[in-house]
Amino acid sequence: MTERYLSVDQVAELLGTTVRFPRRLIEERRIRYVKVGRHVRIPESAVEEFIASRMVHPLRRPRARYRRAA
């Protein structure tokens, strides 16, 4: 199976952000990327990993019990 490589513009569109955000991720090395000449490509699996690593799951709190008024 062949990995799909996305441009910075495509990653920004996929994440719903401006181009500046994926560029900052690359600069800070917070996401995997590949340099092809002077072009930067981000593997689609790297975007999925980035999203999964920042997933926030809801807290499960016990249901509040209601007291009856006497």
C-alpha positions as a Python dict, from the first residue, in 0.01 Angstrom:
ca = {
    (1, 'M'): (0, 0, 0),
    (2, 'T'): (138, 338, -99),
    (3, 'E'): (151, 624, 150),
    (4, 'R'): (-17, 946, 39),
    (5, 'Y'): (191, 1261, 86),
    (6, 'L'): (16, 1594, 130),
    (7, 'S'): (133, 1948, 65),
    (8, 'V'): (123, 2208, 341),
    (9, 'D'): (-183, 2364, 176),
    (10, 'Q'): (-364, 2029, 173),
    (11, 'V'): (-285, 1967, 540),
    (12, 'A'): (-411, 2313, 632),
    (13, 'E'): (-737, 2247, 446),
    (14, 'L'): (-771, 1903, 606),
    (15, 'L'): (-723, 2050, 956),
    (16, 'G'): (-939, 2353, 882),
    (17, 'T'): (-661, 2597, 963),
    (18, 'T'): (-447, 2850, 784),
    (19, 'V'): (-125, 2744, 611),
    (20, 'R'): (70, 2900, 895),
    (21, 'F'): (-32, 2627, 1143),
    (22, 'P'): (113, 2324, 956),
    (23, 'R'): (423, 2529, 873),
    (24, 'R'): (469, 2595, 1245),
    (25, 'L'): (425, 2224, 1321),
    (26, 'I'): (700, 2149, 1071),
    (27, 'E'): (931, 2420, 1203),
    (28, 'E'): (888, 2299, 1562),
    (29, 'R'): (921, 1935, 1444),
    (30, 'R'): (592, 1840, 1603),
    (31, 'I'): (484, 1642, 1294),
    (32, 'R'): (672, 1407, 1062),
    (33, 'Y'): (751, 1539, 716),
    (34, 'V'): (958, 1463, 407),
    (35, 'K'): (1163, 1707, 205),
    (36, 'V'): (1163, 1645, -168),
    (37, 'G'): (1406, 1898, -305),
    (38, 'R'): (1274, 2225, -173),
    (39, 'H'): (920, 2093, -135),
    (40, 'V'): (782, 1970, 197),
    (41, 'R'): (534, 1683, 205),
    (42, 'I'): (356, 1540, 508),
    (43, 'P'): (251, 1176, 512),
    (44, 'E'): (-122, 1134, 562),
    (45, 'S'): (-49, 890, 846),
    (46, 'A'): (149, 1165, 1025),
    (47, 'V'): (-155, 1393, 1017),
    (48, 'E'): (-371, 1111, 1156),
    (49, 'E'): (-114, 1044, 1433),
    (50, 'F'): (-100, 1414, 1519),
    (51, 'I'): (-478, 1432, 1552),
    (52, 'A'): (-500, 1108, 1752),
    (53, 'S'): (-228, 1216, 1995),
    (54, 'R'): (-420, 1532, 2079),
    (55, 'M'): (-761, 1370, 2114),
    (56, 'V'): (-934, 1479, 2433),
    (57, 'H'): (-1180, 1226, 2570),
    (58, 'P'): (-1473, 1332, 2787),
    (59, 'L'): (-1463, 1265, 3158),
    (60, 'R'): (-1710, 1013, 3292),
    (61, 'R'): (-1866, 1150, 3604),
    (62, 'P'): (-2112, 962, 3817),
    (63, 'R'): (-2467, 1078, 3768),
    (64, 'A'): (-2585, 1318, 4030),
    (65, 'R'): (-2857, 1180, 4250),
    (66, 'Y'): (-3149, 1405, 4308),
    (67, 'R'): (-3295, 1429, 4653),
    (68, 'R'): (-3667, 1454, 4698),
    (69, 'A'): (-3792, 1760, 4878),
    (70, 'A'): (-3965, 1659, 5200),
}
